Amino acid sequence: MTGEVKREEFFATPIWSRQINDQALNEELERAMYALRDEDPLGVAKSNNMGWQSRDELQNRPEFKPILDVVLESSETIREDMNIPVENRFRIATAWCGINPTGAFNMTHTHPNTTISGVYYVRAPKNGGNIQFVDARSAHLMTKQGFADPDKPLTWEAVTMTPETGKLFMFPAWLPHNVKPNLARQDRLVISFNLIPSNLWSDA
Ligand SMILES: [Fe+2]
């Protein structure tokens, strides 16, 4: 008896997310971020256009510990999904924040030399800029036929997500991503970070 054609899917690309509803935490973080910008108005220039980005050392600042503790607790799910032993649980390698005014966007980029990357939205105004994840397997475009269909994930080249205040996204550091322009009048406030399993970590 001839069977039906079966499709199996392998090598999936995970994007983990979690909604954290803690208004008091976000208000504290807002204050801490604007204070940090006052301290270091130039910041650093990376994938951000127009926005201000802090140095990547928030893991050393007590005012950011509460959110980074939530990140670490959330990363336990990733550790289990990736079959990483408990003694090698993730550490925050680097963490930084961004204040992104109207018009600010981030070009497509990856985060080299780390394992998991993520972003937490301290404030995500309406139309404040979606985050887009781009298929890392550019080879599949070589044989592309037809157009992307919202009902057929195999045709997608990118996935766009609309962040809300309090949303945490975590994803493999090699996954290309970008942020669309902020079309709102309010700043988009984000805290970004890189995670590394502690056995691969060096303080040196
Ligand atoms: Fe990024």
Boltz pocket constraint, residues with backbone or C-beta under 6 A from the ligand:
constraints:
  - pocket:
      binder: B
      contacts: [[A, 109], [A, 110], [A, 111], [A, 117], [A, 177], [A, 192]]
      max_distance: 6.0
